[in-house]
Amino acid sequence: MSGQRSGYIDQWRGVAVLGVVACHVTSAQFLPGPHSLLFNSLGLIFPKLGPLGVETFFVISGFLITRLMLKEESESGSISLRAFYVRRATRILPAMLFYVLAVQLLGSVGFTRLEPGDGPRALSFLWNTPLLKWSPQFGQLWTLSVEEQFYLLWPLLFVVSDRWRIPLVVIATVIGACCALSSSLVVKFAANNGMAVYCLGSGTLFALSARFRQAFERVRIPMWALLTPLVLLTPLCSVDGSWIAGHPLVLLVTPPILVAVVLARDGNIGGARLSEALRQVGLVSYSLYLWNSFATMTPEYYGSPACRVLALLAIPFAWLSYRYIEKPFIAMGRRWSEAIMARRIPSAGRSKEYATGFLHDSP
């Protein structure tokens, strides 16, 4: 893939977030006729699209974060951790803060029911641990907790591990895969931290290892032939009603299939119009992921049944968040990062293309 932002990956972000939304809408029974054949059929597949969507995001994140650091190291000789954390903070925190403050405001006027301290706890990035009580308004933040922990640890290990990077990631990925197989390690019925590490590690290895990339780039199996069994078998192989991660065999093959489909290919998922529509959804996927949680809340968390209309606000709120929160702060983060890099790199050895180019794939 080129050094610029990949529209193909943005398309898959769109697919992933639509899978999460489909899972939430179905599980909350927004579709009519809960006893209809249509609903029962969708109910077999849609609830598993959420985990698959989340796993897709993790695979993409591991790949992009690692590739960006490799590019910076190749062109400047080292990694600026300060610039990295500035870009990550301005990418993740503003939209999240906007969402948390908006939920707090809705709670204060009775639209949704919050426990005391839910808002501040939401900002702790500990939702993937047993330390915090589950809250449906902030339950989706478990994935952001994983991401932030990855952003904190992996760049530090990347800097100090040097030629031991690939063995280190292989070990972490294998441990993650083993932990993913134990339902007792799944936190709050949803946060499979082992699976998250397995997916992040798979994406990271694809960025780090030429041999790993070559093995997947040789795969010529059609996309539909890889994805169809995964989508169909995941719900049919569920271990039990609470462990939503699925059957161990499905868990083990999911990240390799996602790497083969999402990272080892390029172009368009479908026709030009469909691919462009998915790309546009992918651009707002982070904000949509935050705001669609209103579709998961059961009636006791609404001030009144009429308040369920809040779920319909997810799309316009996500667009507003992307347009007026995400984009301005991403641009601000890039400027701050460029200023940091400009002070670190001698002027004679710096080009405008380098100063901005490696930032464009930011997840």
N, C-alpha and C positions, 0 to 999 in steps of 0.2 A: 504493500500500500504506500501511497505517497506520504510525504511529511505533513500535508495539509489535512484538515479535518475530513474524515471519511464519511460520505453520505450513506454508505452501506451500513456502517456501524450505527449511525443515527436511525436508519430504518429499523434496525433490530432493537434499538432502544424503544422505538414506537411500538413494535410487536410486544416487547416485554411488558411495557406499562399497560397496554391494552389487555394483556393476559392477567395482570394483577387486578385491574378494574373489573374484568369479567368474573374473576374469582370472588371479589368482594360483593359485587351486585348479586351474584347467584346465591352466595352464602347468606346474604341479608334478605333473600326472597323478595327482591323488587320486581322480578318477572311475574306476570299474571299466572294464575292457575297452578298453585304448587303441586297439585296432584295430576296435572296433565302429563301426557306422554312427552311433550316437548320439554317441559321443565325437568322431568325425571332424567331424560336423556342428557340435557345440558348439565344437570347436576352431577352426573358421573364424571364429566370431563372438566368443566369450568373451574371447580374448586382446586384442581391440581395445576391450572395454568398460572396461578399466583406464585407458588414456589418455583415453577419453571421460569417465570418472568424475573423473579428475584435472582435466581441462579445465573440467568443471562447477564444481568447487570453486574454481578460479581466477576464473571469471566471477563467482561469488557473492561471493568475497572482495573483488574490485575494487569491486563495487557497494556492498556493505555498509560497508566502511571509508570510502569516499568519502561516502556518504550520512550516516553518523554525524558526520563532520567538518563537512559542510555544515550539519547541524542544530545542532551546537554553535556554529558561527560565526554562524548566523542568530540564535540566542537569547542569546548572550553577547557577540557582536561580535568574538571572536577564538578561537584554538585553544590549548588548554593541551597542549603537547607532553609535558610531564611526566606529566599525567594519562593521556594516550594511551598512552605507553610503559608506564606501570604496569599498565593494563588488558591490554595485549598480552602483557606478560611473565607476568602471573599467569594468563593464558588458555593460553599455549602451553608455557611452560617446565616447570611442575610435572609434568604427565602425561608429557612427554618425558623428564625426568630419572628419573621412576619407571620408565619403560620401559628406558632405558639401564642403570640400576642393576640391574634385574631380569635383563636379558640378561647383564650381567657376572657376576652371581651364578650363573646357569645355566651360563655358560661355565666358571666356577671349579670346578664340581662335575662337569663332563664331559658335560652334556646337549647343548651346542653348541660348535663349534670357533670360537674367535676368534683373530685376529692380535693381537700385542702392540700396545697403544695404540688399538685400535678404539673402545673406549668414549670416551676423551677426544676423539678425532677426531670422533666422532658429534656432539659438542656444539659444533662449530666453525661450523656453518651454512655449510659450504663443499662439501656433497655434490653440488651441481649444477655443480661445477667439476672440471677434470682434476687438481686438486691432491691429492685423496685417492683411495686405492685402494678399489675397489668392495668392499663387504661386504654379503652378502644380509640379514644381520640388521638392517642400518641403511640399506639401499638406498632405502627409502621416504622417508628424511629429505631427499632431494633437493628434494621439494616444500616441506618446511618451510623449507629454506634459501632457496628463492625467496620464500616468504611473508615470512620475517624480513627479507630484503633489501628487499622492497616496503614493509614496515612502517617500516623505517628511513628510506628515501629519500622515499617519497611524501608523508608528512606535512610534511617539511621543504620539499619543492617546493610543496606545497599552500599553505603559509604565505607563501612569498616570491613565488609566481607570480601571485596575484590574478587579474586579468582575462586573463592569458595561460594560464590553466589548460587550457582546452579545446584551443587550438592545441598546447600542449606534449604533452597526452595523445594527440592525433591523430598527431603526429609519432612519438611513442614506439610507438604501436600499429602504425603502418605499418612502422616499422623492425622491430618484432617479427615482423610477418607475413612480411616479406621474409626475415628470418633463419630463420624456421620452415621455409622451403622448402628449406633447404640441409641435406642429411643429414650433411655434414662438420662441422656445428656441433652435432650431437646428441652429448651427453657420456655416456659409459658406456652406450651403446645405449638409453638411456631418457630422459635429462634433456634435453628440447627446450626450452631456455631462451627461444628466440624465440617458440615457441608459448605459453609461460607468459606472456610480456609481452603478446602479442596478446590472450590471454584476459582477463588483468587489465585491460588497457586498454579492452577492449570493455565490461566491467562498469563500469569507472570512467566511461566516456563516457555510459553509460546513466544514471548518477547525476548527472552534471554538466550534460548538455545536454538541455533541454526538447525541442528539435527532434529529437534522436536518439531520445528516448523516444516522441515522437508518431509517428515513422516506424514503430517496431516495434509500438506499441499499435494501429496500424491494421491490422496483419496479422491476418486472420481465418481463416487456413489451420488446419485441425484439427491438434492436437498430434501425432497418430499419423502424419499425412501429412508432417510435418517430420522426425520422428525415425526413422521406419522406413527411408527411404533412407540416412540417415546411418549407422545401425547396420549395415545390410546392405552398403553400399558401402565402408565403411572397411576391412574385412579384405580385400575383393576387389581393392582398389586399392593394396595395400601395395607400396611401391617395392622393397624387398628384405627378406631374412629378418632383418636386424639393426636396420633403421630402423623402429621400431614405430609411428612417428607417422602413416604412411600416405601416400596420394597427395596431391600439391600441391593439387588441386582440392578434395579433402575437407578438407584443412587450412584452406583459405581460407574455406570455408562453415561450418565447425564453430562458431566463436564467435558469428557472427550467428544461427545456428539456436538455440544455447543461450540467447542473450539473448532471442530471440523466445518461447521456450518457458518458460524459468525465471524471467526477470525481468519480462517484459511481461504476465504473466498472474498470476492469483491463484485461490484456492479450493482444490480437491482434485484430485489427479492421477487418482484413480479413485473407487471407492465409499468410503463413510465408513470402513468397517473397514480396507480396504487403505490408505487415506490415513493413518489414525491409526497403523497398524503402521509405515508408512514414516517417519512423523514421529518415532516412538519410536526407530527405528533411526538417524534423522538426529541425534537428540540425543546419541547415543553414537558418532557417526561418527568423531570425531577419535581417540578411544582405540581404536576398532575398526580404523581405518586404521593406527595404530601397531602393534598386536598381530597383525594378520593376516599380517605379513611372514613368520611362521614357516611359512606355507603355501607360500612361494616357495623355500625352501631345498632344494637338491639333497642327496642322501645324504651327500656328503663333509663337509657342515657339521653333521651330527648326530653325537653321541657313539656312537650305535648306531642301527640301523634302528628299534628300538622307540621311540626318542626322537621319531619323527615324530608321535607322539600329542600333542606340544606344540602342533601346529597346531590341535588341537581345543580347546585352552585359550584361544584367541584371544577367543572370545565371553565366557566368564565373566571373564577378566582385563580385557577392555574395559569390562564393566559395573562391576567393582570400581574401575577407574581413574576412570570417569566419576563414580561415586557418592561415592567417598572421596578422590579427588584433584582432579578437575576442578571439581566444584561448590563445594567449600569454598574453593578458591583463587580461583575466579571471584568469589564473594561477597566475599572479602577484597580483591580488586582493586577491586571496585566501592566498597567502603568507603573505601579509600585514595584512589581517584579523587574521590569525593565530598568528602573532606576537603580535597584540593587545590583543587577547584573552589570550595568554601565560602570558602577564604582569598582566592581570586582575585576572586570576584563579590561586590559589596556586598550586604548582607543585604536591604536594601529592594527590590532588584531581582531577588531570587532566589525561586523557588518549589520546593516539594518535588518537584513533577512534573518540573521541568527537571533537578533535581539527580540524578534516577535514571533518567528516562525514556529518554534517548538511549543508555543503556548496554544496553538489553534486546535489541538486534539483534546483539550481539557475535558475530562469526563463530566 
